Amino acid sequence: MLRIRLTRMGAKKKPLYRVVVTEQRQARNGRFVEILGHYNPCVDPPAVELDLDRVRYWMAQGAQPSETVNSLVRKAAATAVPSS
């Protein structure tokens, strides 16, 4: 089963996260299928950069987002400017 979850990057005490699509049984920083965006909790306000079209695509294909990624997607969708 595919999951959309965070992969930790960055230095010690300065985490950066990638939002990736990966097989559920892979290790946290293991192999992934695609990078969907980035999350930086160290800045104020926390920076979330997601490709919402690709997130929707993978969810349509059956990928399940983790709880954290689900909340990040909701926040990113709320702040996204609708295209005209």
Secondary structure, DSSP 8 states (H G I E B T S, - for coil): -EEEEEEEEEETTEEEEEEEEEETTS-TTS--SEEEEEEETTSSS-EEEE-HHHHHHHHHTT-EE-HHHHHHHHHHHHHS----
